[in-house]
Amino acid sequence: MFQKISVLQLLSGAAILFSSLFISCEKDSLVGTGIQNDAQKYEVLELDSFSIAAQTIREDSIRTDNSNYALLGTTYDQTFGTTSASFSTKFELPQGSLDLSVVKNLRIDSAFLFLTYFDYYGNLDDGQDLRVYELTEGIIDSLNYYSNQVIPTEFNQVGQNISSEGFKPTESRFVDGEEELPSLKIPLNSEFVKRLLSMDESAYADNGAFGEAFKGLQVRNENPSSNTGAIFRFLPFSEFSRMKIYFTDEFYAVDSLNQHYNIEFPIGPSQDVVNTITHDEYSNSSVLSKLGSEEAGKDRVYVQSGGGLKVEINIPYLESLSALKPTIHKASLVFPVVNETVDFPIHSRLFLSLQDSAQQAQFIPIYAAEPFGGSYNSSIRAYEFNVSKYVQGIIDGDYENKEWVLTDEAGYVTFSHNTFRTILEGSEGESRIKLNLTLSIPE
């Protein structure tokens, strides 16, 4: 049979449990992986009253090179304050090299940076000024780059100021008569293009030489709206994300007869796109006063992606259960969600890890050994993690009972960077963070 009992009752009343609570049950009535002899007597118990301490702390930074997305824009709300994102990228030559003799006698007509749209986070009604700068330092493939790093640029812009206000991310774009995925089109100025095309011939021999001569571009937002705003995610490795230069032949006086030429420079491989994400030190946010406080963590805790916020969780006394020699049939750590808004949806999935003495994240030993969970469950409005084998290992003395850390997956197990955020219930109250255990105790 099942009996619901508090942890305190279980530990303080162990003698009573051993002498009077055991009854004989068939082994197939057990849940999970426990194996019992047919003659074995045991009591199956459900526990959810563990003492849990939780607090919200700031992430130091996360790795943001090798990203699947290029992030751009600024958002603001009273809880999390201001978050801004920009990105830097290298470019490659068309087909790995470039012979400029074919356009030597042509006139530069125009040039654009095209960025293929993926999604946005925030409110599109609030326009932002987007600007483009040339890098003065190259992105080095062998180095790791982090969310708080800013790659230096030239002082002067190489692109025209454009507003995101009129950007329609759901509408396809026609470029040179061909329909393309929705994209942002940023005009580049002629002085930059002339400089790009007047480097020494050796710079166009291969991608390595080109990257040495032209470090790349950085796109950022410098005049954010004081309202909600939005952060866009673009697909840098789409065939439609590129720098494109158009030429015309001055021989033709009538433009309709003119034969147009163009050169396309694709964005480099994944390691050559670096996102920079800042949170303004949470200076204008209500969450600032709650950081590093277990007292505040009794009410609510907060997760924010992009090197923002994470939750530290301590579950003391798990080792104390070892005296009862229990078999853990199911252990789930549950994080209920407080709410979400239309502009700022919650994470679809969160990541649970351990924290070592150097404050570095470690994989939970059983992370890949069984279905681990972490996806948002709308039916219970919570994130749920299966930690059965790990809890059993703590009780058996195989694992140390370390601090748990709840974060977004990006920067740890994926490179799908974002700026999502989620508000969670704290460690106390009816809808609190819980460790739910189903266990049996042998006689």
N, C-alpha and C positions, 0 to 999 in steps of 0.2 A: 504494500500500500504506500501511498504518498502522504507525507505529513509536512506542513509548512511550519518552520521553526526559525527563530532568530539565531544569529551566530553566537550571541552572548549566552542564550539558553543552551545551545549545543555544547559550547566549551565549558561552561560552569556546571552543567548537569550531566557531564559525561558518564559519571558513575550510575546515575539513574537510567540513562539511555542503555547502558550495557546490561543492566539488571532487569529492566521491565519493558522497554520499548520495542525490543526485537520480536518480530513475528516471522513465521515461515511463509515465503512467497515462491512462486514458480520463477525460474530464471528468465523465461521469455517475457515477463512483465517489465523487465528493466529497459530503460531507454539508453541508447548509446553503445559503448564498446566494452562495458564491464562483463567479465566472464565469471560465473559462479558455479560451484558444485551444486547438484540437485538437492543435497542435504543441507546446504549452507543456509543459515539464518541471517537475515540482514534487514535493515530498515532503509527505505528510500526516502530521502528528505529533499525539500526544496528550500533554498536560502536566497534571500535578496536584501538582507539588512546589513551588509558589510559596511564598516566605516570607510568612507572615501574622502580624500582631500583633493581638491582641484583648484588650479589657478591658471589665469591667462598670462602668458609672457610673450615677449617679442622674439621673433626669429632673428638670428644674426643676419643671415642671407641665405639664398638658395642658388644653385647653379642654373644659369639661364642661357648658356650657349647650347648648341645642338637642339634648339627649340623647334617644335612643329609649327609654331605661330610667331608672327611679328606683332607685338603689342604697341598700341599708340593711343594716347588720349589721357583725360583726367576725369575722375569722378569725385563727388563730395556728398557726404551725408553726416548728420550730427553724431551718429554713433561711432563711425570709423574714421571720420575726418576726410582728409584729402589723399587720394592715391593717384599717382601719375606714372605713365609708362611711355618709354621711347625705345627705339631700336637702332642698331648699327648693322651694316652689312657690307660685304664685299661683292664684287661683280666679276663675271667671267667674260671672255671673248666669245663671239659667235663661232661655233665649230672649233674652239680652242686656239684660234689665231685670227689675225685680221690684216688684210691687204687694203690699205687706204687709197691705193692708186685709182680704184674704181670711182671714188667720190672726190678726187683731187680737184677737179674742175667744176664741181657742183657747189651750189650755195646752201648753207645751213638754213633750213626753213623753220624748224621748231624741234623741241625735245621734251619728253615727258617721262616721269616715273610712274609706272602702273603698279598698283598693289591690289591683288585679288582678295576680295572680301570673304571672310568666313562667318563671323558673328560679332556681336557687340554686347557690352554689359553696362547698363545705365539707361540714360534717356537721350534719344536722338534730337529732341527739340532744342537742346542747348548747344549752340554752335561753338566750335573751338578753332583757333588759328593753328594750322599745321605748317611747319617750316622744315626745310632741308638744308643740311650743312655737309661740307666735305671733311672727312676724317683726316687728322694729321698723324695718327698712329694706326698701323695695320692691325687687323685681327689675326692672331697667330694660332694656327690650327692645333698646335700641341699644348696650348694653355687652356685652363678652365677659367670661365668668366662667371661672375656672380651678380646677383640682382642689384647690389649697391655700388657696382663699378660703373664709372662714366668714362667712355673712350673720348679723348680730346678731339676737338674739331677746329677748323678755321673759324675766324670771327665772323666773316661775311657769309650770308646765305648764298646758296647756289640754286635755290628754287624760289618761285614766287609764293608770297603768303596766300594760302587758300583757307577758306572756312569749311568746316565739316557740316555746317548747318544745312546745306542743300544736298548733301550726299544721300542718295537713295540706295541703300545696300541690297534691296531685293530686286532691283531692276538690272537686267542684262545691259551690256554696253556694246555698241557697234564700233569696231575699230577697223579702218580701211575696208569697210563693207562687210566685215566678218563679225558674227555675233560671238561675244566673249562672256565669261562669267562676270558678275557684278564686280566692279573694281573702282578704286580711287585713282584719279588721274591728276598728278601734280606737275605743273609746267616747270621746266628747268631753264635757267637763263642762258643767253647766248655766249656770254663771256666764259662761263664754266665749260660749255660744250666745245668752244674753240680751244680752250686749254687742254681738254681731254683728247682732242684729235690732233694736237700739235706736239705731242711728246716725241722723244726719239723713236725711230723705227723699231729699235730693239724691244721697246716696251710692248709691242703688239705681237711678238714672236710666239709667246705661249702665255698661259694663265698665270704662271709664277712670276714672269717678268711684268705682266700687266698689274698684278697685285702689289708689286714693289713700287711701281710708278704711280698708280692710282689706288689709294688706301681704301676707298669706299665712301659711303654716305651714311649720314645719321638723320633720322626723321623724328621730330619731336613737336610737342605742343607747348607754346610759350605764353599763351594768353587764355588760360582756362576760364570757363564760365564759373561764376560764383554759385550757380545752381547745381543740379544733380550731375550733368555731364555724362560722358560715355567713354569707355575704353574699347577700341576696336581690336579685333584679332584678324590679321591678314594671313594668307597662305603664301609665304615667300617662295616656295618651290613649285608653285603652279606655273604652267607654261605661259600664263598670261601676266605673271609678275615679272617685270623687267624694266630696264631703261631703254627707251627707243628714241632714236634721232632720225629726223626726216630731212631730206635734201630735195632741192629743185634744180632743174637745168635752166640757167639764165638764157639759153638760146631761144626758148619759147616765150614769145611776148604774150601770147594768149594762154592763160592758166589752164583752160580746159584742154588744151593740147599738150600740156606739160607732162612729161614722164617723171613720176615721183619715185624716189629711192629711199630706203631706210636701212639702218643698222640697229640690231637689237643686242643688248648686253644682258644676259640672264643673271639672276642672283645666284651667288655661289652655293656650294653644298651646305648641309645643315650646320656644320661646325662654324660656318662663317656668318651666322645671324646671331646677334647678342642682344638680349632685352635688358634694359635698365628699368627697375621698378622702385619707386620711392613712396613713402607714406608720411612724409613731412613730420616725422618724429611723433605722430599722433597729437600734435600740438593743439589742434582745434577739434578734438574729439571728446566725447563723453567717456570713452573706454580708457582714456589715459589714466584716470584716477583708480581704475580697477586692476591695473597691471601688477603682477607679482603679489597679489593679495588672496590668500586662501579664504579670508573672511568674505571678500567680494565674490569669490568663486562658489560660495554656498548658494548664491542667488542665480548667477549666470556666468557662462564662460564663452569665449569667442575664438573662432578660427577664421583667418584671412589668408588667402593665397598670395603668391608673389613676394615671399620673404616678409610677410606681415605678422600674423599672430598665430600662436599654437597653444594647446592646453596641456599642462602637466598634471598627471593623475598619480596619486599614491594610494595603494590599497594595503594597509598594514595588517598584520596578524594572519595572513594567509598561511604562513608557515605553522601557525599554532594548530591547524587542523591535522597536522601530521601525527599527533598523539592518538587520533581516532582511526588512523589507517584507512581513510576513505577511498573509494573508487569514484572518480569524477565521470559521470555519464554525459553531462552537458554543462558547459560554462559559457555564458555569453555576457559581454560587456556592452551595455546599451546607453546611448547618448540621445535623449529626447531633444527635439528642435523646438525653440520658442515660437518663432514666426518667420515669415519671409515676405518680401514686397514684390510688386510687379516689376519695378526697376532693377531690383537686386535679388534674383533667385538664389537659392541655397546651392551648395555643392551637390552634385549627383553622387559623389563618393568621397570618403575620407580615408586616411591612412593612419594606422596605429603602429607605433614602434616603441622601442625602449630607449632610455637615455643613460649613457655611461657616465663615469665620474668626470670626464672631460666635457660634458654637456653635448656629446655627439650622438646622433641617432644611430641605433642598431636595429637590425631586423629581429623580430621575435623569432626564436629558434624554429617554431613550427609554421612559420609564415607560408611556406610553399608545400607543407606536408598534408594539408587538408583545406577544404573550402573555408576561407578566412573571413569573408563578408566585407562589410564596410560601405556597401551601397545604401543609399537612402531608401528606407521602407516606408512608403506613404501610408500604408494601412496602420502602422503604429506611430507614424510621424517621428521616426528615430533612425539612427545609424546603429547597426548591431554587428558585433564582431564575435566570431567563434574562437574562443581561447581555451577550449577544453584540455587539450594535451599540454599546453603551456602551464595552466594552473595545476594540473596533476604533477607536472615536473617540479613546480615550486614546492608543493606539499611533500613530494618524495625527496626533496633536497637535491634534485638534479640541476635546477636553475636557481639563480639568486632572484629574490623578489625586488626587482629594480623599479625605477620610476617609469611610468608609461607616458607616451607623448602622442597627442592627437593632432594631425596636420592634414593639409592637402597632399595628394600624391605627387603633384608636379614638383620636379626638382629632387625627388627621392626615387620613385620607381617609374615615372613617366617624364616626358619632356613636353607635355601638353600644357604649357604655361597659361595662367589666367589670373584674374584678380577677384575671383568669387569670395564670398564671405558668408558665414553661418553663425547665428546666435543659438546657443545651446542652454538647456537647463543646467543648474549648478548641482552641487553635491548634497544639498538638503531640500526638503519639501516633498510633496506627494509625487510630482513628476521629475524626480531627480535622476542623476546618473546612477546606474545600478550594475552590480555584478550578480547575475542570476546563476545559481548553481543547482544542479540536480546531482545528488551523490548517494551512495549507499555505504553503510558502515557494517563490517563483519562482526559477528559475535566473538 
